[in-house]
C-alpha cells in the first residue's frame, strides 16, 4: 500500500469513527411506536428496522463522501422520501425530516435552505393528516419534527456560516502573505538591480582604465586593481545583506561611493548637502538608493564632465537633486528609474526628470515622512 492509499484509508477510518455518529441516536425513536403500541400490527417492527437501517446507510454514505459537499440527491432527497413514505405508518419516522433539514442547512445556499425547511414542514403536516396512527399519538411526531427541523436546520446554517467565515479569513491571510512575499521579492529585485548596476559599472570602468594603465603607469594600475577588488567585496557583502533583508544605506555612504564611481570616469563631482539635516532611517535608505541609481546612470550613459548633487530641506519637503552636463535627452526610463519612482511614491514623494540641458533628477519627499 502506497502513501496516498494509506492516507485515504486513514481518512475513511476517521470519518467512520467520527463523533457525528451520535446524531443517529434520534432514529431509535422509530422503535417507540411498535414497542408501546397496544394493538401492534405485524409490519410495525419490520418497518421500524427498515427505516433504521436505511438511515444508518444514508448517514454512513454522507460521512464517507465528506460532510461539507453538496448532497441534495444523495442524502437530502432520500431522507425526505423515506420520511414521507414511513411517517403515515410510524409517526416517529418524521425524525428523518429533521435529518433532511440538517443536510439542507449544511449544504444548500442560504436562500434555498429555508425553502426546504418550509417544504419539509408542509410534508410533515400532510403525512400526519393521512397517517394511520391513531390520535393523539400521531401529533407527537408532527409537533416535535416541525419544531426541531427548523432548530437543527438553522443551527447547521449558522455553523456553516462560521466555517465559511473562518475559511475566508484563512484565504485572506494567505492572500496577504502571498502579496507580502511578492512585494518583498520585488523590493529585493529592485535593490539588487540598483546595487549591481552601480557596483558592476564601477568595476567595469575601473577595469577598462586599469587595462589602459598597465603599460604606461603600473603603480596607478595596481591602485585601480585594488579599488576594483574593494568594490567587488563591498558589492558581495551588500548582496548578502540585501537578500537577508538587513541592508540599510545612508546618504553619506552613497556620496562616498559616488565619488569613487565617478572618479574612474573623469567626471567632476560637486556636492552641496546640508550637514545638519537628519533623516529617519527608512527615508534616508530610499534617498540613498535613489542617489545610487542616479549616479550609476550618470556614469553609464551621460557622457558628462560635471555632476552636481544637492540635498536640502525646508518646512514642507526634503529635496535631493542630481544634475549633470551630459547629453541629456528624453529616452524612455528603464527599470532602475521605474523602481526608484515606486520607492519614493511609498514615502509620498515624487521624482521629476528633465533632459533639456544635461539631465536633472529632482526627488522630493514630504518632510513628515523624512524627518
C-alpha positions, 0 to 999 in steps of 0.5 A: 500500500502506497502513501496516498492509499494509506492516507485515504484509508486513514481518512475513511477510518476517521470519518467512520469513527467520527463523533457525528455518529451520535446524531443517529441516536434520534432514529431509535425513536422509530422503535417507540411506536411498535414497542408501546403500541397496544394493538401492534400490527405485524409490519410495525417492527419490520418497518421500524428496522427498515427505516433504521437501517436505511438511515444508518446507510444514508448517514454512513454514505454522507460521512464517507463522501465528506460532510461539507459537499453538496448532497441534495440527491444523495442524502437530502432527497432520500431522507425526505422520501423515506420520511414521507413514505414511513411517517403515515405508518410510524409517526416517529419516522418524521425524525428523518425530516429533521435529518433532511433539514440538517443536510439542507442547512449544511449544504444548500445556499442560504436562500434555498435552505429555508425553502426546504425547511418550509417544504419539509414542514408542509410534508410533515403536516400532510403525512400526519393528516393521512397517517394511520396512527391513531390520535393523539399519538400521531401529533407527537411526531408532527409537533416535535419534527416541525419544531426541531427541523427548523432548530437543527436546520438553522443551527447547521446554517449558522455553523456553516456560516462560521466555517465559511467565515473562518475559511475566508479569513484563512484565504485572506491571510494567505492572500496577504502573505502571498502579496507580502512575499511578492512585494518583498521579492520585488523590493529585493529585485529592485535593490539588487538591480540598483546595487549591481548596476552601480557596483558592476559599472564601477568595476567595469570602468575601473577595469577598462582604465586599469587595462589602459594603465598597465603599460604606461603607469603600473603603480596607478594600475595596481591602485585601480586593481585594488579599488576594483577588488574593494568594490567587488567585496563591498558589492558581495557583502551588500548582496548578502545583506540585501537578500537577508533583508538587513541592508540599510544605506545612508546618504553619506555612504552613497556620496562616498561611493559616488565619488569613487564611481565617478572618479574612474570616469573623469567626471567632476563631482560637486556636492552641496548637502546640508550637514545638519539635516537628519533623516529617519532611517527608512527615508534616508535608505530610499534617498540613498538608493535613489542617489545610487541609481542616479549616479550609476546612470550618470556614469553609464550613459551621460557622457558628462564632465560635471555632476552636481548633487544637492540635498536640502530641506525646508518646512514642507519637503526634503529635496535631493537633486542630481544634475549633470552636463551630459547629453541629456535627452528624453529616452524612455526610463528603464527599470532602475528609474521605474523602481526608484519612482515606486520607492519614493511614491511609498514615502509620498514623494515624487521624482521629476526628470528633465533632459533639456540641458544635461539631465536633472533628477529632482526627488522630493519627499514630504518632510513628515515622512523624512524627518 
